[in-house]
Amino acid sequence: MFKNMGDMMKQAQEMQAKMQALREDLSRREVEGASGGGMVRITCNGCSEPLRISIDAQLAGDVEMLEDLVLAAIRDAQQKVQEMVQREMGHLAGPMAGAFGLPGM
């Protein structure tokens, strides 16, 4: 029993190290969200932190539309970050889920 517990603890430590490496990797990745047919673009890192914003000059006169498009672009970027994180976490959790007999991970 102790051998199995030791193996389980070792796997948990390995998973923790992989999770930390994944967090660091995600913080360096960039995802772009857009709205208004690309007139507003937001670039976020894999931690959902906004890095850059690009706004087409044609929108400068319509503040209300610009506000709506900025929000839509932020939401689009955040959704893409979530999808990327889920994909990466699925890759990471796959071997661990099998080791512990957890279905659906």
DAWOWO-V239724 format. One record per residue. N is the residue number from 1. SS is DSSP state (A for helix, B for strand, O for the rest). PHI is phi as a letter, one per 30 degrees, with the letter a starting at -180 (999 if undefined). NEAR is the number of other ideal C-beta (glycine too) atoms within 10 Angstrom. Layout:
N;SS;PHI;NEAR + N;SS;PHI;NEAR
This chain:
1;O;999;5 + 2;A;d;6 + 3;A;d;7 + 4;A;d;8 + 5;A;d;9 + 6;A;d;10 + 7;A;d;11 + 8;A;d;12 + 9;A;d;10 + 10;A;d;10 + 11;A;d;14 + 12;A;d;13 + 13;A;d;10 + 14;A;d;12 + 15;A;d;15 + 16;A;d;10 + 17;A;d;10 + 18;A;d;15 + 19;A;d;14 + 20;A;d;10 + 21;A;d;11 + 22;A;d;16 + 23;A;e;13 + 24;A;d;10 + 25;A;d;11 + 26;A;d;18 + 27;A;d;11 + 28;A;c;9 + 29;O;d;14 + 30;B;b;12 + 31;B;b;22 + 32;B;c;16 + 33;B;c;20 + 34;B;b;18 + 35;B;b;19 + 36;A;i;18 + 37;A;i;8 + 38;A;j;11 + 39;O;d;17 + 40;B;b;25 + 41;B;b;20 + 42;B;b;25 + 43;B;c;17 + 44;B;b;22 + 45;B;d;16 + 46;O;d;20 + 47;O;c;12 + 48;O;i;16 + 49;O;d;10 + 50;B;d;14 + 51;B;c;12 + 52;B;b;10 + 53;B;b;13 + 54;B;b;13 + 55;B;b;16 + 56;O;d;14 + 57;A;e;7 + 58;A;d;10 + 59;A;d;16 + 60;O;e;9 + 61;O;d;8 + 62;O;c;11 + 63;A;d;9 + 64;A;d;7 + 65;A;d;13 + 66;A;e;18 + 67;A;d;12 + 68;A;d;14 + 69;A;d;22 + 70;A;d;18 + 71;A;d;13 + 72;A;d;16 + 73;A;d;26 + 74;A;d;18 + 75;A;d;13 + 76;A;d;19 + 77;A;d;25 + 78;A;d;16 + 79;A;d;13 + 80;A;d;17 + 81;A;d;21 + 82;A;e;12 + 83;A;d;11 + 84;A;d;14 + 85;A;d;18 + 86;A;d;10 + 87;A;d;10 + 88;A;d;17 + 89;A;d;14 + 90;A;d;11 + 91;A;d;11 + 92;A;d;16 + 93;A;d;16 + 94;A;e;11 + 95;A;d;13 + 96;A;d;15 + 97;A;d;14 + 98;A;d;11 + 99;A;d;13 + 100;O;c;10 + 101;O;i;6 + 102;O;c;10 + 103;O;d;6 + 104;O;i;5 + 105;O;c;13
